[in-house]
Every structure is written in structure tokens, then in C-alpha cells.
């Protein structure tokens, strides 16, 4: 089990267990084991590396994008949030 530390990019995952106050075991939805491309990657991550999935955006019919002027958003920049 190895993870690339090159890019800070969020990945969908599911918590499998809570090891202690600051550690979780997760399985990723779209990452696979390096040596077995048919097996989803399972990894141990620190508490500061997980966050709840944000709710889906509300679609604003007036703008079509779901966002309005001065809305606070997370924006992808250089492959990181």
C-alpha cells in the first residue's frame, strides 16, 4: 500500500474503521492497489486528511451554475482544494 504525496487532491473514500483519536482506515472509491489493479486501495489516514463529503450544489435557475455572486466556494487551484 503506497500513496503518492505529490499532489494534494481529494479522493472519494469510505471509512472502514477508526483506529484511534487521530487515525482512520479508509478504502478509496477510484484508487487501486499498486500491484493489483482490480483491488481498491485501503489506507490509513490521519484525521486532518479526511472531511465529510460536501452536499451537492443547489442549482440556481437564474444563473444555471448553482452559484451566485459573492457565494463562498472551494475552488480547485493547481490540483488542490
Rosetta blueprint (number, residue, H / E / L):
1 X L
2 X L
3 X L
4 X L
5 X L
6 X L
7 X L
8 X L
9 X L
10 X L
11 X L
12 X L
13 X E
14 X E
15 X E
16 X E
17 X E
18 X E
19 X E
20 X E
21 X L
22 X L
23 X E
24 X E
25 X E
26 X E
27 X E
28 X E
29 X E
30 X E
31 X E
32 X E
33 X L
34 X L
35 X L
36 X L
37 X L
38 X L
39 X L
40 X E
41 X E
42 X E
43 X E
44 X E
45 X E
46 X E
47 X H
48 X H
49 X H
50 X L
51 X L
52 X L
53 X L
54 X L
55 X L
56 X L
57 X L
58 X L
59 X L
60 X L
61 X L
62 X L
63 X L
64 X L
65 X L
66 X L
67 X L
68 X L
69 X L
70 X L
71 X L
72 X L
73 X L
74 X L
75 X L
76 X L
77 X E
78 X L
79 X L
80 X E
81 X L
